[in-house]
């Protein structure tokens, strides 16, 4: 069936609120390559929005899921538990960036993980308030929309949102927000909106995802840790997009030394394409909710757990953290070279292979989502699939599978160079 016929059926059968970027339909995929229904081939630099750090259909993941299919597909862990859930929790505990003894439980989506982290923090502290940041994205459920610091398109028409959620500024040197200004905005919240004694948690992304791949400065994270220690507030690091080797470390919080989070949320690449998320945290905090307070019918589904265990093996065996750093450095070199002649390209940000390029209108100096869309369209026409992000929609983010073959990666960089030269 042609793409035009499928597109007509989609518009008839599904609501317009589900925004769809591409006008073609996937037929098959392998590692970093995707083929559409009409046979055209694309290099995939989206990875299903950061889900496929280990690529499409990694053989070890396919094999692990197939073996689990032969055993059982579902029991609901809180009804009949299974050993693989416990094994995965133990493995995540061993590598988590929290201080001291850790515990982990699993859910299905990133939004579920964030909501449950908030529940845990509230149960542990007996407080209602949550502070998060401008430019943040934490999910599409009602609570996580309240936490999200970007209105369009995520929050339009969906209010009112849950109360006791407050937004501070996130440091962003390009847009004139220093660490000092960001910290001052937290103090303003303490003075004008809610006492710190009533704040359960501060939730932040060590590298903002939808917000534009903005990297939290070292001094900012250190200060957040100090503020939380001073006031008995739980520090929650949302690593849904940054986790599992994307930044060159298993978790981005590993870059911040002793400024460790109390809770970490994870999802996306943990499952290698299957839906699974989790919360890891200090044991005493994780034990705060009453039995039955955490869980879900599909939480930690056996097939997704099997895939996640394979993902951890692949990251270790194929040294994907090291590979993320190498590939990221090659991409940054190409972008920095392009920046010398591409007046619209104003900033390049990178932590490992979590890389972003920001575009402004050369005539006005203002963020240009229009130019960004043009670059994305030209790349797509040349066979390179990429995504935008940023509060203004003027950032291209690069989310290639870390398992992409070297030759294919170089081909993609050549396409990118040509597009930016145009």
N, C-alpha and C positions, 0 to 999 in steps of 0.2 A: 504493500500500500504506500502511496506517495506521502511525503511530509505534509503537503497541502491538505490532503484528505484527513490525515491524522489530526492536523491542527484544527480543522473544522469540527471534528468529533470532540476534541478536547474542550473547545469553547462551548459546545452544546452540553457537555456532560459534567464539567467542573466549574467551580466559581472563579470569578475574575480576581478574587482576593488571594488566590494562589498565583503569585507572580512567577512567570516562566521566562528565563533568559533566552534560551535557544529556540530557533524555529525548526530544528530538526530533531529526530528521535533516535535514541540509542538502540543499536541492534546487538552489539557485543563489545567486550573490552578485555584487554590483557595488559597488565602492568601499567605503562603510561600511555597506552594507545587505546583510542575509542573509535569504533566504526558506527556510522549511522545507518538507518534503514535503507538508504539508497547507495550504500557502499563507500561513502566518502570517509577518509581516514583523518583523525585529529590527534595531535599531541595534547594530552590532558594535563594542563597546569592548574586545574581546580581541585582534583582529587575528591570530588563529591563534597566540597566545602571542608577541606582539611580532614576528611575521614580516612583517606587511603594513603597514609604515609608508607605503607607496605605495598602499595600498588593494587590494581584491579586483579582479583582472583589469584593471589599468591598461591602456588601449589601446596605449600604447607598449611595454609588456612583452609583451602578446599578440602584437603585430606582430613584435617582435624574435624571439620564440620560434618563431612561424610561419615566418619566413624561415629560421631555422636548421634547422627540420624539413625544409625543402626542400633543404638542403645535405647534412647528415649528423647523426646523433644520437649516435654514439659511436665512438671509436677507442681510448680509453685514452691519455691525454696522454703517459704514459711509454713508449708503444709508437710511436704516430704523433702527434706534437704538432700543434697548430693555433694560428693566429695570435691568435685571440680570447683565449685563456688568457694569452698574453704581454701583450696589450693591457690586459686587466683587471689583471694584476699591476703593470704600469707605472702605471696610474691609481691603484691603491691605494697604491703606494709614494709617489706624489706628494702624497697627502693624509694619510699615516699620521702619528701623533703621536710616533714614535720619533725619536731624535736621529741625525743623520748619514745616510749612505747606507742605504737599506732594500731588502730583498728580500721577496717574497711567494710563497707557494704555497697551493694550494687543496685542500680535502677535501670531504666531503659533509655532515657534521653538526657541531654545536657541540662535542659530546663528542670527536669525532675531532680537532678543532682544538686543544682543550685537551691531549689526550694527546700530540699531536705537538709542541706547545709544550714540554711536559715532556721529551720525547725530545730535542728540540733543546738545551734547557738542560743536560741530563745529558751529552749528547755534547760540548758546548762546555766544560763545567767538569770533567768526569770525576768528578762527585760524585753521590751517590744521593738526598740528602734534599730534601724538599719541605715548605714551610710554607704553610698556607692558614688560613682563618678560620671561626669559628663563624658560623652562618647562611648560609654560602656554598652556592651550587649550581653545580656544574661539569659535571654530566652523569650518565648512568645506566650507563655501562660500569663494569667492575670498578675501574679506576684512578680514574675521575672520581667514582665513589661514595665511594672513599676520601678524595678531596679535598673532597667535599661535607660541609658542617658542619650537616646536618639529618638526623636519623635517620628519622623517620616522614614519609612512607611510603617514602623512597627506599632505605634501607639495611637495612630489617627482613628478617632471614632470609637475607641474601646474603653474609655474611662466611664465612671471614676475608678481609680486604682486603689489598692490597699493602702491604708494609712501607715504612718510612722516610717516612711522611707524618705531619705534626704539625699540630695546630690551635691557633692563637693566638686571642685574643679580638678581635672586630671592634668598633670604637667605636660606641656606641649610647647617647646621652645619656638617652633616655627609659627605658632599662632599666639605667641606672646604670653604664655602661661608658664611661669617659673615654678620650681619646687616650692619656694617660699610662698608664692601666691596660692598654690594648691593647698599647702598646709594651713595658711591663714583662712582659707575658705572652710576648712574643717572646724577651726576655732570659732568662726562666725556661726556655724550651725550649732555648736555647743552653747554659744551665747544667746542666740535668737530663736532657735527652733526646739532643741531638746537637750536636756542635761546629759553629759557623758555617762552619768550614773544610770541612765535609762536606755543607753545604746547597747544592744546585744552584740552587733558585729559590724565590722567594716569589710565590704566585699570589693575586691579589685582584680583586674587582670594584669599580670606581670608584663604581658604584651597585649595591648588591646586588639581585638580581632576586627569586628565590624567597624570599630572606631578609626581604623586606619593603620594598624600595626604600629601603634605608638608604644615605645618601650619605656617602662617605668624606670626613672633614674634611680641609681643606687641610694642616694641620700634620701629620696622620697620613701622608698621601701623601708629603710632603716628607721626613718621618723615614724612611719605607720606602726611599725613594731613597738616603738617606744610609747606612742600614744595609747596603743592597746594595752600594753603592760601597765601603764600608769593608771588607767581607768577600768581595768578588768574587762576589756572588750575583746571579743573573739575576732582574730584576723583570718579572713577567708580568701584564699587565692583561687580564682576561677581559671583553671588551666584546660578548659574544654577544647579550645583551639590550639593552645601552645604546647600541649603535652605530647609525650611519646616520641621524642627525638627530633621534633620539628625544629627546635631552636638550637640544636647541637648538644643538648643535654636531655635526659629523659624528661625532666620537668624544668620549665624556665626559672622556677624559684631557686634552683641550684646555683644560679648566678649571684644570689644575694647573701651568701655566707651565713652569718649567724641570725640574720633577719628572717627567721623561719615562720611560716604560717601555722595557725592552729588547725585549720581544716583546708583541704584541697578538693576541688571538684574536677572531675574528668569525664570525658565521653569521646565522641568522634573517633580518632584513630586508635583508641583502645580496642575497638571491636573489629577493625580491619574490614569494615563494610557491613557488619551486623550491628543491630542496635543494642548498645550497652553503655551505661554510665556508672559513675561511682563517687562516693565521698570517702576520703581517707582523713583521719584526724587523730589528735591526741586521745588516748584510750579513755581518759576520764570524761572528756567531752562527748565522745561517741556513745558512751554508756548512759548519758543523761536522759534520753527519751525512755519512756516506759515500754516494756515488751508489747509489740503490736503497733507502736507509734511510727515505726519505719517499715517499709516494704512496698509491695505492689504485686499484682497478679503475675506480670511478666518480668519482674525485677530480677536481673541476673539470669536470664533465660539460658538453659544449658547449651544451646547451639552458639549463642553469643559468647558465653564463657569459654567454650572450646576454642573459638576463634581468637579471643583475647589472649589465651595462654599461648597460642601459636604466634601471635603478634609479638609478645615479649621475647619469645625464642628468636624470631627473625631479627628483631632490633639488635639483640646481643650477637647472634651468629654472623650477621652481615655488617656489623659495626655501623649501624645507621646514624648514630650520633656523629661519628667522625665524618661520615659521608655527607651529612647535612651541612657541616661546616665547610667542607671542600666545595660542594656544589653551590652553596650560598656565596662563597667568596668569588667563584667564577661568574655568577650572575651579577654580583655587585660591580665587578670590574667592567662588564659589558654596559651596565647602566651608567656608571660614572663616565665611561668613554662617550656614551650617547649624550650625556648631560652637557658636554662641552659645546655641542652644536644644536641640541634640541632646546630651544628657549623655553618651551612649555614645561620641561622636566625640572622641577625646582628642588626636589629632595629625594634622597635614597636612604631608606632605613632597613637595617638588617640585624637579626639575631639568628645566627645559623642560617637555616633555609626558610626562616619566616621573614620574607623580604617584601618591601613595598616601594613603589615609585609614585610620587605625588606630582600632580600637574596643575599649573595655573595658566590663565589666559595671559600670554606675553604682553598684550596691549594694555590690560587693566591691572595685572598683578593679582587678580582675584581667583579663587578656586574655580576650576572649569570642569564640571562633570560632562559638558558637551564634548570637549576635546578628548577626555578620557574615554568616552564611548566610541569616538572615532578610532582611536588607537585599538581598542578592543575589537571593533568590527573589522578593521584591516587585518589584525592578527588572525581572527577567526576565518576570514576569507582565505588566508594563507595556510590554514590548517593548525593554528595554535589557539587552544581554548584557555581563556583566562577570566578572572573575576575582578570586579571593582569593590571598593569599600570606602570608609571614611564618612565623617559627618556630612561633608559636602558632596560625597560621591565622586571625588576627584583623585582617588588613589587606586592604582592597580596592585593587587596582591598576588604573590606567586606561591602556589601551593602544589607544585609537582610532587608525584610520588618520590620518596627518597631512594627507591629502587630503580628509578629510570636508568636505562642504559646510557653510558657516556656518549656514544655516538648520537643517539636521539636527543640528548640534552644539548649537545652542540648544535644540532639542526634547529632546535627550538630557539636557542640564543641567536642564531643567524637570522631567523625570521623576525625576532624581536628587534634586532639591530636595524634591519631593513625598514620595519614599521616606524621606528622612532626617527630614522633618517628622513623619511617622507614628511 
